[in-house]
Amino acid sequence: MSASAQARVGESEHWGVIARNTIGSPVAALRDGPYGSYQVQGNNPSSPPYGKGSLGIQVADRSTSQSDPAEKVDFGNEVDFRGDQFLQLEQVGFHVFQTAENIDHGGTRNLPSIRFEIDPNVRADPTDSYSVAVRQPDAVASLNRWSPYLDATTTGTWYLTGGETTCTQATPCSFTELKASFAADDQPTIYSVSVSKGRDYLWAGAVDGLRINQYVYDFEAHGVRARRAR
């Protein structure tokens, strides 16, 4: 059984902070909760959508010696998805715990992103072996509690950092448009998958239930568990 197959039927030790993509001293740690805040009323607190834990993230803005906001963290997996076909992604998304303070710091779209490091394998440039497909989120209505599932294939926008297609940071696309922007013979493959925050605004919150195709990755204090999506 491959490492990829093993990871998707249980727990994997391959999740963690991706050191080479992390700047400054941010926090991305598996934790219990959060269970809403004092504003959350009623008998059913806003518990994490899966289990009792999540991925807690804290990122500053100008905490480094660099002149522009630079702090950034990627929490992800560099092993279990390597070589998978990017264009075969059909389901991507997660749940997020957002606060009003985060909006004060950076606006309604101040939220973590999803990143796929890829080998673009574009026919037009065989020497191009690296790019990142980045999902920029839309605003969420849920504050100080967990959001519903945020479907990254139907909401938010995507772009490639290497400019391989028309979906660039200046002209982002929908997920469907991003996949269609590759030429017919292009076969981009995945290097890594991560939840990312930075280099922009101060943010403190959490993410849970990262979905990648038929599996949901449940972040718990003791580790990451793959669940079959229902």
Secondary structure, 3 states (H helix, E strand, C coil): CCHHHHHCCCEECCEEECHHHCECCCEEEEEECCCCCCCCCCCCCCCCCCCCEEEEEEECCCCCCCCCCCCEEEEEECCCCCCCEHHHCCCEEEEEEECHHHHHHHCCCCCCEEEEEEECCCCCCCCCCCEEEEEECCCCCCCCEECCCEECCCCCEEEECCCCCCCCCCCCECHHHHHHHCCCCCCCEEEEEEEEEECCCCEEEEEEEEEECCEEEEEECCEEEEEECC
